[in-house]
Amino acid sequence: MTAPVIDPLLNARPASLTPARAEACLPSYEINPEWQARHDRGEIPEGIHGMGGMLRLVWPEERFTVEEARWILGLRETASWRALANEVIGNSNQIFGRDLEHAALRSLGQEMETP
C-alpha cells in the first residue's frame, strides 16, 4: 500500500512542519548493546570487519501528522533523499532524507521497502 501522491508544489508545506519538528521525528543511532557485549568479550574482530551490527535505530515517540507525512512523501516522489532533507530540515544529508521518508511512512503505519 502506498501513500496518496500529492504535488508538493501545489500543496503548501504544512505550517507545523518546522525543521525542529522534523528532526524530533527522526531516529537516533546508538551502539547496539548486544554488539557491545560481544565486542567486550573479544568475539568480534577489530577494524572494519567487526562493525556490522554495531549501530541500531532508536525511534522517538514523536511522529509526523498525516498531513506532514503525506507532504514529505509527495515531495519524495520527485526529490532525491538529499533534496528532501535539504527542503525539510535545511541539511542535504542523504541519511536524513532516507530517515525522513522512513519516518513519514512509519507515521502512516507503513514500513519502508528494503531492496
Secondary structure as GFF3:
##gff-version 3
##sequence-region A 1 115
A	DSSP	alpha_helix	19	24	.	.	.	ID=ss1
A	DSSP	beta_strand	28	31	.	.	.	ID=ss2
A	DSSP	alpha_helix	33	40	.	.	.	ID=ss3
A	DSSP	three_ten_helix	48	50	.	.	.	ID=ss4
A	DSSP	beta_strand	55	58	.	.	.	ID=ss5
A	DSSP	alpha_helix	66	76	.	.	.	ID=ss6
A	DSSP	alpha_helix	81	89	.	.	.	ID=ss7
A	DSSP	alpha_helix	94	107	.	.	.	ID=ss8
###
